[in-house]
Amino acid sequence: MLKEITDLPPGVVGFEVSGKLDAEDYRDTLAPALERAAAAGEVRVVIVIPRFEGFSPGALWQDLKMGVEHWRAWKKIALVSDVDWMNRGVEWFGWMTPGEIKHFPLASRDAAMTWAAS
């Protein structure tokens, strides 16, 4: 499940992940928010993941497509999680994402929001 975070600085969209992500999460929550951000000029995202239970096959496809759409609008992605392999994934594959990506531990959620807005 994907829930939009509303208490963010102007120009930043955010989401909290709980459970397993499916295609509907992308279609109903993520895509509309990212479309609004891209229409405004820049995509700055905070994604908070306290624990991760995976993607459905449809969600994985939506995730791959999401980065390609509005490629030039992506500016910053702050991944907030204590899931160890996600931190390593950002270190190893972050160069493949559009814009700049940075990992933050859950205790640094506020710092992640500030960084995404800067």
N, C-alpha and C positions, 0 to 999 in steps of 0.2 A: 504494500500500500504506500502511496505517495501523498503527503499532505503539504500544501503550500504554507510557507512561513510568512507571516504578514508583518512582523515587527522589524523590518530591515531598512537600511538607509535608502534614500531615493536612488533609483537606477539599478538596484540589486534585486534579483528574484531569488527565492530560496525554497528548499524542499527538505522535508524530513522523511526518511525511508523507514518503514516498519514492516517486517514480514518479507514476503516475496513480491517482486515487481512483476506486473503483467502488462500486456499491450494496452489495456484500458487506462492504466496509470499514465502512460505516455500520451495517449490520445486525449484523455479528459482533463488532465492536470498539467503535465509538463509542456506539451506542445502549445497550448494556448498562451501560457505565461511566457514561453520563449519567443513566440510570434510577436507578442506585445513588446517585449524587450528589443527584439531585432527591428521592429518598426520604429522604435524610439532611437535607434542608432547603434546601440551596443548591448551585448549580452554579457552580464556579470552575474554569476550564479554562486550560491552557497548551497551545498548538499550535505546534510547532516545524516550520518548513518550510525546509530548506536550499535546495531547488529545487522548482519546481512544474511538473508536466507536464500538469495539467488534470484534469477530471472526466469520467467517462462520463455519458451522459444520465441514467441511473438514479441516479448519485451526486449529481448536481446537484439532482434532485427531493428526495432524502433530506436534502440540506443545507438546502434551503428549509423542509422540514417540521420539521427538528430545532429550529430557533429558536422555532417557534410552540408546540411541545409544552413544557409546564412553563414557560411564559413568565415567571411571577412568581418562579420559583426561580433564574433566571439572575442571577448577581451580577457576575462578572468573567470576561473573556476576554483572555488575554495572547497576542498573535500575535507569534511570534519568527521573524523572517525578514529576509534581506537582499534579497529580491525587491522591487525599487523600486515596482512598481505596487501591491503589497499594502499598502505604507505609505500610498500615496496613497488607496487604497480605504478604509482605516480612517479617514483624515482626511475623506474626502468622504461616506462612507456609514455611518460608525460610529454615528451618531445613530439609525439604523434597527434596530440590534441590541438585543436585550433585555440589560439590565444594562449594565455599563461595559466598554468595550473599549479596549485600548491596544497600540500596536505597539512592539516592542523589536528591536534588531538582534541577530543571532546571538551576537555577543560579550557581550551582556547577558542571556543565558539565565538565569543565577542570579537576576538582578534581577527578571526576569519572574516567576519562581516565587515570589519573596518578595512581589511586588506582588499576585499572584493570591491568595495566602494571607492578605493583610492585610485 
